[in-house]
Structures are given as structure tokens and as C-alpha cells.
Amino acid sequence: MCERTGRCDSMDVSKKFSFVHISKCAGAAFVKELGQLVERRYPTAPTGAEYSVRWQKANYHSDYNLISLRSPRHHVWSLFTQCKYGSNGGKKLRGTSFPNTGSKPVHDLQDFGNWLEHFTKGGEYKHTRDDYGCYHPTNIQSRWFVSEETHPQHIKKTNGREYVSFEPDLDAVTDAYWKEDYVALADFYHESKCLLLTRLRPPGGPGWKYLRKECRCPPSSPSRKKKVQHHEKGHRSVLRDLPSDVLSKIGALTAVDAGLYRMALRQFLTEVAWLESGDGLGRQVLCGPRLRQVELELSYLGVSVVDSYKLIKSSYG
């Protein structure tokens, strides 16, 4: 149950908060949200500070540790488009062979396939550290938890060995995951925000208003997306219709990340069930249309979000 993990406990807004920003997991948006709710926090700016879990814990001591994750399939697409269209992408990619045939959706799909081909071979990830000077997608979310590097966006080599494995040990990653006090899911941005607000219990202001009016079904506003957008082109919310060979390559690059995300998804649904119970808000927050949408997009994980949600909800009576 949620209560046994401490992930439903109230958090004291007067204490120190640390949010680890994994690139392209809606971290900038969550850091921005946190800035409106607590004073003692790190980082203070939504962009720029993207450090590994180990480095940030060693260099910024806090009372609460927070992080966000994202569906591996959608995360890899976002990494690619950030490299291609992000404000720093052009500078980083200058002088490399990063695939870029144009800016239309058909070009993005072609370039994405070629980008994945660079990191894979024969249905498996390739042992290459060359990432065009941008992100190395191979199990990047898992690496973020266990890397001793300051910036785990890349796979580096130190003293003749790979500093971080292409395939981090899932048990080590899991242990690090459970040491976090709050784990948001970018794919459930609104629901993650409702969980955070409920645990912080803001006495007033925009946080209290959002909790009261938006954290319900249906919400009072037709649109609840408050994400930070880093570029205008390349956005694609539906990925399940990509060519099978492209999806297979993503799977080869994210096997450990997929294991991490499955566990995080189950725990997140448990926290949502608590949120909707009498111990939380006492009303539904994860609405039917949203459930049906994520059910289709996350089915590649071999988990039914709808069935899991119903099963966990039943345990709360």
C-alpha cells in the first residue's frame, strides 16, 4: 500500500526540497511548479541543472528528494527531437553526422530511424559512446539513478573502462528509486501535480485553487497541461503507430528503463488510489478519458493501466 512506502506522507513546505531533473522528463515544468510552492529548493531555475541522483544528493543535502520519470518509448523520441530542434542542438551537433533531412513529420520519422540505427545493431544496443554530442538514449533514466558522473546524459570512459554501464543493474536502480520521496510521471503530469499538492497541502494561492478545482473528474478547465515547451517542431503524442522496426530498436535501447518504469507505474497508480480514497481527496482524479488514452500508448509495456488501476482501487474499498 502507499502508506508503507512513505509516498503518501505529508511534506513540510518549510523544509529543503531537491528535485533531480532527468532530461526530457518534464523536469523543468515540475521545478517551476515547486518554485511556486516551497522556498528552500534546488534547483531554483527550471532549466540548466540536470545532474545525476548521486551527484545531487552528495552536493545538495535536502529533507525531501524528488524526481520525475517518463515512458521510455516517448522519452527516447523526446530526446531525439530535443537534439534536432532544441536551442542548443545546433551548436552541439555542428560538425557531426546527426541525421537531419528536413523539418517535416516525414523527415522526423526518417531521421529518428537513422538516429536509432546509430545506437543499435542486430536487434540489440550497440557499445558505442558516440552520441553526436547530445543525449545517449541507452537506458538513460536508469543510468541517471546510479551514475557517479555529474552529467549522465552521456556514456563516458574513465581509466580505460565505461564509467556507467550501457545496461545498469536493475536492482541497484530499484534501490535508488525507492529512496526518493516523490516520483512524478511525465505521462501523468496533471495527476502527479495533484499528488504533490495534496502532500504539500498549500494553505492558499494558486496551488490550493488548482487542488480544489482541477484535481477532480471532470476538471473545471478544459486544458490542464502546464508543461514547459523547449521547441515547437517534432512533437508527437502517439507513437504506437511507428514502424515495427523503429519500435523494436527503442525497446532494445530501453530494456532496463522499461523495467524501472513498469515498477514506477504500479507504484504511481497505488498513490493515485490513495489520493482518491477517503484518506486523500476523496474523489476521482484520474479520469476515464485520460485512462483510455494512456492505456493504448503504454500497452507496449505489457501492463494494462485500466486493469491495474481498477485492481489497486478495489483494495482501498
C-alpha positions as a LaTeX table, in Angstrom:
\begin{tabular}{lrrr}
\hline
Residue & $x$ (\AA) & $y$ (\AA) & $z$ (\AA) \\
\hline
Met1 & 0.00 & 0.00 & 0.00 \\
Cys2 & 1.01 & 3.60 & $-0.47$ \\
Glu3 & 1.29 & 4.30 & 3.25 \\
Arg4 & 4.04 & 1.71 & 3.76 \\
Thr5 & 6.38 & 3.45 & 1.33 \\
Gly6 & 6.06 & 6.93 & 2.81 \\
Arg7 & 4.94 & 8.17 & $-0.60$ \\
Cys8 & 1.62 & 9.37 & 0.84 \\
Asp9 & 3.04 & 11.21 & 3.83 \\
Ser10 & 2.65 & 14.97 & 4.15 \\
Met11 & 5.70 & 17.07 & 3.28 \\
Asp12 & 6.65 & 20.14 & 5.31 \\
Val13 & 6.89 & 23.15 & 2.97 \\
Ser14 & 9.34 & 24.86 & 5.34 \\
Lys15 & 12.00 & 22.16 & 4.78 \\
Lys16 & 14.54 & 21.70 & 1.97 \\
Phe17 & 13.49 & 20.11 & $-1.33$ \\
Ser18 & 15.73 & 18.69 & $-4.05$ \\
Phe19 & 14.36 & 17.84 & $-7.50$ \\
Val20 & 16.56 & 15.77 & $-9.80$ \\
His21 & 15.92 & 16.81 & $-13.38$ \\
Ile22 & 16.29 & 13.92 & $-15.82$ \\
Ser23 & 16.47 & 15.45 & $-19.28$ \\
Lys24 & 13.15 & 15.41 & $-21.15$ \\
Cys25 & 11.03 & 14.04 & $-18.30$ \\
Ala26 & 9.06 & 17.26 & $-17.71$ \\
Gly27 & 11.57 & 18.21 & $-15.03$ \\
Ala28 & 11.59 & 21.88 & $-15.99$ \\
Ala29 & 7.83 & 22.06 & $-15.52$ \\
Phe30 & 7.93 & 20.31 & $-12.15$ \\
Val31 & 10.79 & 22.52 & $-10.94$ \\
Lys32 & 8.73 & 25.54 & $-11.96$ \\
Glu33 & 5.71 & 24.19 & $-10.07$ \\
Leu34 & 7.84 & 23.56 & $-6.99$ \\
Gly35 & 9.14 & 27.12 & $-7.11$ \\
Gln36 & 5.61 & 28.39 & $-6.53$ \\
Leu37 & 5.12 & 26.16 & $-3.50$ \\
Val38 & 8.33 & 25.98 & $-1.45$ \\
Glu39 & 11.13 & 28.45 & $-0.74$ \\
Arg40 & 14.05 & 26.18 & 0.14 \\
Arg41 & 14.65 & 24.17 & $-3.00$ \\
Tyr42 & 17.20 & 23.09 & $-5.56$ \\
Pro43 & 17.42 & 23.84 & $-8.39$ \\
Thr44 & 15.82 & 27.27 & $-8.31$ \\
Ala45 & 15.69 & 27.69 & $-12.10$ \\
Pro46 & 13.61 & 25.37 & $-14.32$ \\
Thr47 & 16.43 & 24.77 & $-16.82$ \\
Gly48 & 20.17 & 24.19 & $-16.65$ \\
Ala49 & 20.67 & 21.96 & $-13.60$ \\
Glu50 & 20.43 & 18.37 & $-14.88$ \\
Tyr51 & 22.60 & 16.33 & $-12.52$ \\
Ser52 & 22.67 & 12.65 & $-11.59$ \\
Val53 & 20.87 & 11.44 & $-8.46$ \\
Arg54 & 24.13 & 10.56 & $-6.72$ \\
Trp55 & 25.83 & 13.85 & $-7.54$ \\
Gln56 & 22.88 & 15.98 & $-6.44$ \\
Lys57 & 22.44 & 14.11 & $-3.17$ \\
Ala58 & 26.15 & 14.44 & $-2.41$ \\
Asn59 & 26.23 & 18.16 & $-3.20$ \\
Tyr60 & 22.84 & 19.37 & $-2.08$ \\
His61 & 21.56 & 17.97 & 1.19 \\
Ser62 & 17.79 & 18.10 & 1.49 \\
Asp63 & 14.92 & 16.81 & 3.58 \\
Tyr64 & 12.95 & 15.62 & 0.55 \\
Asn65 & 14.22 & 14.13 & $-2.71$ \\
Leu66 & 12.02 & 14.35 & $-5.80$ \\
Ile67 & 12.35 & 13.17 & $-9.40$ \\
Ser68 & 10.23 & 12.52 & $-12.50$ \\
Leu69 & 10.21 & 9.64 & $-14.99$ \\
Arg70 & 8.70 & 9.12 & $-18.43$ \\
Ser71 & 7.51 & 6.26 & $-20.61$ \\
Pro72 & 10.79 & 5.03 & $-22.20$ \\
Arg73 & 9.34 & 4.95 & $-25.70$ \\
His74 & 8.12 & 8.55 & $-25.51$ \\
His75 & 11.26 & 9.63 & $-23.69$ \\
Val76 & 13.55 & 8.43 & $-26.48$ \\
Trp77 & 11.50 & 10.29 & $-29.10$ \\
Ser78 & 11.70 & 13.44 & $-26.99$ \\
Leu79 & 15.48 & 13.12 & $-26.59$ \\
Phe80 & 15.83 & 12.88 & $-30.36$ \\
Thr81 & 13.65 & 15.89 & $-31.11$ \\
Gln82 & 15.39 & 17.96 & $-28.46$ \\
Cys83 & 18.72 & 17.19 & $-30.12$ \\
Lys84 & 17.30 & 18.05 & $-33.53$ \\
Tyr85 & 15.23 & 21.12 & $-32.70$ \\
Gly86 & 16.33 & 22.33 & $-29.25$ \\
Ser87 & 18.01 & 25.70 & $-28.87$ \\
Asn88 & 21.39 & 24.10 & $-28.08$ \\
Gly89 & 21.02 & 21.23 & $-30.52$ \\
Gly90 & 22.51 & 23.05 & $-33.49$ \\
Lys91 & 25.64 & 24.02 & $-31.57$ \\
Lys92 & 26.15 & 20.54 & $-30.11$ \\
Leu93 & 25.58 & 18.76 & $-33.40$ \\
Arg94 & 27.75 & 21.04 & $-35.50$ \\
Gly95 & 30.39 & 19.01 & $-37.31$ \\
Thr96 & 28.66 & 15.66 & $-36.60$ \\
Ser97 & 26.70 & 13.32 & $-38.85$ \\
Phe98 & 23.48 & 13.64 & $-36.84$ \\
Pro99 & 20.63 & 12.71 & $-39.24$ \\
Asn100 & 18.68 & 15.77 & $-40.32$ \\
Thr101 & 16.95 & 15.64 & $-43.71$ \\
Gly102 & 14.30 & 18.28 & $-43.02$ \\
Ser103 & 11.71 & 19.54 & $-40.57$ \\
Lys104 & 8.50 & 17.87 & $-41.74$ \\
Pro105 & 6.99 & 14.87 & $-39.88$ \\
Val106 & 8.14 & 12.51 & $-42.63$ \\
His107 & 11.68 & 13.79 & $-42.19$ \\
Asp108 & 11.48 & 13.38 & $-38.42$ \\
Leu109 & 10.47 & 9.75 & $-38.80$ \\
Gln110 & 13.27 & 9.03 & $-41.25$ \\
Asp111 & 15.86 & 10.84 & $-39.14$ \\
Phe112 & 14.64 & 9.15 & $-35.96$ \\
Gly113 & 15.08 & 5.72 & $-37.54$ \\
Asn114 & 18.60 & 6.58 & $-38.66$ \\
Trp115 & 19.43 & 8.02 & $-35.24$ \\
Leu116 & 18.29 & 4.78 & $-33.57$ \\
Glu117 & 20.29 & 2.76 & $-36.09$ \\
His118 & 23.41 & 4.56 & $-34.86$ \\
Phe119 & 22.90 & 3.10 & $-31.37$ \\
Thr120 & 21.68 & $-0.40$ & $-32.30$ \\
Lys121 & 22.82 & $-3.45$ & $-34.24$ \\
Gly122 & 21.15 & $-6.79$ & $-34.81$ \\
Gly123 & 18.23 & $-6.02$ & $-32.51$ \\
Glu124 & 20.46 & $-5.04$ & $-29.58$ \\
Tyr125 & 22.07 & $-1.86$ & $-28.32$ \\
Lys126 & 25.50 & $-1.10$ & $-29.72$ \\
His127 & 28.50 & $-0.49$ & $-27.46$ \\
Thr128 & 29.20 & 2.97 & $-28.79$ \\
Arg129 & 29.77 & 6.08 & $-26.72$ \\
Asp130 & 29.36 & 8.35 & $-29.73$ \\
Asp131 & 26.11 & 10.29 & $-29.19$ \\
Tyr132 & 26.73 & 13.19 & $-31.60$ \\
Gly133 & 27.50 & 15.37 & $-28.57$ \\
Cys134 & 23.86 & 15.29 & $-27.46$ \\
Tyr135 & 22.00 & 12.58 & $-25.45$ \\
His136 & 22.90 & 8.89 & $-25.30$ \\
Pro137 & 19.48 & 7.19 & $-25.14$ \\
Thr138 & 20.55 & 3.73 & $-23.94$ \\
Asn139 & 18.77 & 3.22 & $-20.59$ \\
Ile140 & 19.34 & 6.86 & $-19.78$ \\
Gln141 & 16.75 & 7.09 & $-16.99$ \\
Ser142 & 18.22 & 4.09 & $-15.19$ \\
Arg143 & 21.74 & 5.45 & $-15.64$ \\
Trp144 & 20.60 & 8.70 & $-14.04$ \\
Phe145 & 19.91 & 6.89 & $-10.77$ \\
Val146 & 23.24 & 5.06 & $-10.45$ \\
Ser147 & 25.76 & 7.16 & $-12.39$ \\
Glu148 & 28.66 & 8.69 & $-10.50$ \\
Glu149 & 29.03 & 11.23 & $-13.29$ \\
Thr150 & 27.84 & 14.78 & $-12.74$ \\
His151 & 26.02 & 14.80 & $-16.05$ \\
Pro152 & 24.78 & 11.32 & $-17.07$ \\
Gln153 & 23.44 & 12.43 & $-20.44$ \\
His154 & 26.49 & 10.73 & $-22.00$ \\
Ile155 & 28.30 & 7.41 & $-21.54$ \\
Lys156 & 31.91 & 8.24 & $-20.77$ \\
Lys157 & 35.04 & 6.18 & $-20.35$ \\
Thr158 & 37.35 & 6.72 & $-17.38$ \\
Asn159 & 40.65 & 4.89 & $-16.75$ \\
Gly160 & 40.02 & 2.53 & $-19.64$ \\
Arg161 & 36.53 & 1.44 & $-18.55$ \\
Glu162 & 32.99 & 2.57 & $-19.18$ \\
Tyr163 & 32.07 & 4.81 & $-16.27$ \\
Val164 & 28.42 & 3.81 & $-16.46$ \\
Ser165 & 27.20 & 0.56 & $-17.95$ \\
Phe166 & 25.00 & 0.59 & $-21.02$ \\
Glu167 & 22.76 & $-1.77$ & $-19.04$ \\
Pro168 & 22.67 & $-0.71$ & $-15.37$ \\
Asp169 & 21.77 & $-3.30$ & $-12.77$ \\
Leu170 & 18.01 & $-3.06$ & $-12.27$ \\
Asp171 & 18.27 & $-3.99$ & $-8.57$ \\
Ala172 & 20.62 & $-1.06$ & $-7.96$ \\
Val173 & 18.35 & 1.23 & $-9.93$ \\
Thr174 & 15.32 & $-0.01$ & $-7.98$ \\
Asp175 & 17.05 & 0.59 & $-4.64$ \\
Ala176 & 17.81 & 4.16 & $-5.69$ \\
Tyr177 & 14.23 & 4.65 & $-6.88$ \\
Trp178 & 12.74 & 3.69 & $-3.52$ \\
Lys179 & 14.95 & 6.24 & $-1.74$ \\
Glu180 & 13.09 & 9.06 & $-3.48$ \\
Asp181 & 10.31 & 10.76 & $-1.50$ \\
Tyr182 & 8.26 & 11.70 & $-4.55$ \\
Val183 & 8.34 & 10.33 & $-8.09$ \\
Ala184 & 6.25 & 12.07 & $-10.73$ \\
Leu185 & 5.39 & 10.56 & $-14.09$ \\
Ala186 & 5.51 & 12.95 & $-17.03$ \\
Asp187 & 2.86 & 10.86 & $-18.79$ \\
Phe188 & 0.52 & 11.67 & $-15.89$ \\
Tyr189 & 1.57 & 15.27 & $-15.39$ \\
His190 & $-1.74$ & 16.55 & $-14.03$ \\
Glu191 & $-2.23$ & 13.61 & $-11.66$ \\
Ser192 & 1.37 & 13.89 & $-10.47$ \\
Lys193 & 0.79 & 17.56 & $-9.71$ \\
Cys194 & $-2.35$ & 16.70 & $-7.74$ \\
Leu195 & $-0.36$ & 14.19 & $-5.68$ \\
Leu196 & 2.32 & 16.75 & $-4.95$ \\
Leu197 & $-0.18$ & 19.43 & $-3.95$ \\
Thr198 & $-2.07$ & 17.02 & $-1.70$ \\
Arg199 & 1.11 & 16.07 & 0.14 \\
Leu200 & 2.21 & 19.71 & 0.46 \\
Arg201 & $-1.26$ & 20.97 & 1.40 \\
Pro202 & $-0.72$ & 24.59 & 0.29 \\
Pro203 & $-2.64$ & 26.94 & 2.61 \\
Gly204 & $-3.73$ & 29.17 & $-0.25$ \\
Gly205 & $-2.74$ & 30.71 & $-3.55$ \\
Pro206 & $-2.72$ & 29.06 & $-6.99$ \\
Gly207 & $-1.74$ & 25.66 & $-5.57$ \\
Trp208 & $-4.79$ & 25.47 & $-3.34$ \\
Lys209 & $-7.05$ & 26.70 & $-6.14$ \\
Tyr210 & $-5.71$ & 24.07 & $-8.55$ \\
Leu211 & $-6.11$ & 21.32 & $-5.96$ \\
Arg212 & $-9.70$ & 22.32 & $-5.25$ \\
Lys213 & $-10.91$ & 22.99 & $-8.81$ \\
Glu214 & $-8.77$ & 20.89 & $-11.14$ \\
Cys215 & $-7.96$ & 17.74 & $-9.14$ \\
Arg216 & $-11.32$ & 16.12 & $-9.84$ \\
Cys217 & $-13.30$ & 14.49 & $-12.65$ \\
Pro218 & $-14.10$ & 16.35 & $-14.76$ \\
Pro219 & $-11.73$ & 19.24 & $-14.04$ \\
Ser220 & $-13.13$ & 22.75 & $-14.26$ \\
Ser221 & $-10.73$ & 23.77 & $-17.06$ \\
Pro222 & $-10.75$ & 22.02 & $-20.46$ \\
Ser223 & $-6.93$ & 22.02 & $-20.64$ \\
Arg224 & $-4.71$ & 21.16 & $-17.70$ \\
Lys225 & $-1.33$ & 20.98 & $-19.43$ \\
Lys226 & 1.19 & 23.35 & $-17.90$ \\
Lys227 & 4.40 & 21.92 & $-19.35$ \\
Val228 & 7.46 & 23.87 & $-20.41$ \\
Gln229 & 7.98 & 23.61 & $-24.18$ \\
His230 & 11.60 & 23.74 & $-25.36$ \\
His231 & 10.94 & 23.72 & $-29.12$ \\
Glu232 & 7.99 & 23.98 & $-31.48$ \\
Lys233 & 8.67 & 21.25 & $-34.03$ \\
Gly234 & 8.85 & 17.48 & $-33.75$ \\
His235 & 6.14 & 16.90 & $-31.15$ \\
Arg236 & 4.28 & 13.61 & $-31.44$ \\
Ser237 & 2.00 & 12.26 & $-28.69$ \\
Val238 & 1.06 & 8.99 & $-30.40$ \\
Leu239 & 4.00 & 6.63 & $-31.00$ \\
Arg240 & 2.35 & 3.22 & $-31.09$ \\
Asp241 & 1.82 & 3.56 & $-34.85$ \\
Leu242 & 5.54 & 3.94 & $-35.65$ \\
Pro243 & 7.07 & 1.23 & $-37.88$ \\
Ser244 & 7.71 & $-2.03$ & $-36.03$ \\
Asp245 & 11.45 & $-1.96$ & $-36.69$ \\
Val246 & 11.66 & 1.51 & $-35.13$ \\
Leu247 & 9.73 & 0.39 & $-32.05$ \\
Ser248 & 11.95 & $-2.68$ & $-31.78$ \\
Lys249 & 15.07 & $-0.52$ & $-31.72$ \\
Ile250 & 13.62 & 1.67 & $-28.99$ \\
Gly251 & 12.90 & $-1.48$ & $-26.99$ \\
Ala252 & 16.48 & $-2.67$ & $-27.41$ \\
Leu253 & 17.78 & 0.63 & $-26.06$ \\
Thr254 & 15.45 & 0.83 & $-23.07$ \\
Ala255 & 15.08 & $-2.67$ & $-21.57$ \\
Val256 & 16.22 & $-1.58$ & $-18.10$ \\
Asp257 & 14.31 & 1.69 & $-18.30$ \\
Ala258 & 11.17 & $-0.28$ & $-19.18$ \\
Gly259 & 11.61 & $-2.43$ & $-16.06$ \\
Leu260 & 12.05 & 0.68 & $-13.95$ \\
Tyr261 & 9.01 & 2.37 & $-15.47$ \\
Arg262 & 6.73 & $-0.66$ & $-15.00$ \\
Met263 & 7.53 & $-0.64$ & $-11.29$ \\
Ala264 & 7.12 & 3.14 & $-11.07$ \\
Leu265 & 3.80 & 2.94 & $-12.91$ \\
Arg266 & 2.40 & 0.36 & $-10.48$ \\
Gln267 & 3.51 & 2.47 & $-7.52$ \\
Phe268 & 2.11 & 5.62 & $-9.09$ \\
Leu269 & $-1.30$ & 4.02 & $-9.58$ \\
Thr270 & $-1.18$ & 2.95 & $-5.93$ \\
Glu271 & $-0.54$ & 6.54 & $-4.92$ \\
Val272 & $-3.40$ & 7.73 & $-7.13$ \\
Ala273 & $-5.71$ & 5.19 & $-5.50$ \\
Trp274 & $-4.73$ & 6.60 & $-2.10$ \\
Leu275 & $-5.24$ & 10.13 & $-3.42$ \\
Glu276 & $-8.77$ & 9.27 & $-4.49$ \\
Ser277 & $-9.61$ & 7.46 & $-1.24$ \\
Gly278 & $-11.05$ & 8.98 & 1.90 \\
Asp279 & $-7.52$ & 9.39 & 3.26 \\
Gly280 & $-6.68$ & 11.66 & 0.33 \\
Leu281 & $-9.07$ & 13.91 & $-1.57$ \\
Gly282 & $-11.98$ & 11.50 & $-1.51$ \\
Arg283 & $-12.80$ & 11.99 & $-5.19$ \\
Gln284 & $-11.67$ & 10.69 & $-8.56$ \\
Val285 & $-8.69$ & 12.44 & $-10.12$ \\
Leu286 & $-7.54$ & 10.04 & $-12.84$ \\
Cys287 & $-10.43$ & 10.47 & $-15.26$ \\
Gly288 & $-11.84$ & 8.00 & $-17.78$ \\
Pro289 & $-10.72$ & 9.73 & $-20.99$ \\
Arg290 & $-7.16$ & 10.01 & $-19.68$ \\
Leu291 & $-7.15$ & 6.37 & $-18.64$ \\
Arg292 & $-8.24$ & 5.23 & $-22.08$ \\
Gln293 & $-5.61$ & 7.38 & $-23.74$ \\
Val294 & $-2.66$ & 6.09 & $-21.72$ \\
Glu295 & $-3.99$ & 2.52 & $-21.92$ \\
Leu296 & $-3.29$ & 2.49 & $-25.65$ \\
Glu297 & 0.05 & 4.29 & $-25.57$ \\
Leu298 & 1.51 & 2.31 & $-22.66$ \\
Ser299 & 0.27 & $-1.14$ & $-23.74$ \\
Tyr300 & 3.74 & $-1.87$ & $-25.17$ \\
Leu301 & 4.93 & $-2.32$ & $-21.57$ \\
Gly302 & 2.76 & $-5.42$ & $-21.21$ \\
Val303 & 0.71 & $-3.73$ & $-18.48$ \\
Ser304 & $-2.94$ & $-2.73$ & $-18.64$ \\
Val305 & $-3.20$ & 0.66 & $-16.93$ \\
Val306 & $-7.00$ & 0.35 & $-16.71$ \\
Asp307 & $-6.97$ & $-3.14$ & $-15.16$ \\
Ser308 & $-4.12$ & $-2.29$ & $-12.78$ \\
Tyr309 & $-5.88$ & 0.89 & $-11.67$ \\
Lys310 & $-9.16$ & $-0.95$ & $-11.03$ \\
Leu311 & $-7.42$ & $-3.75$ & $-9.11$ \\
Ile312 & $-5.49$ & $-1.36$ & $-6.89$ \\
Lys313 & $-8.57$ & 0.78 & $-6.33$ \\
Ser314 & $-10.53$ & $-2.25$ & $-5.17$ \\
Ser315 & $-8.05$ & $-2.81$ & $-2.36$ \\
Tyr316 & $-8.99$ & 0.60 & $-0.93$ \\
Gly317 & $-12.66$ & $-0.44$ & $-0.70$ \\
\hline
\end{tabular}
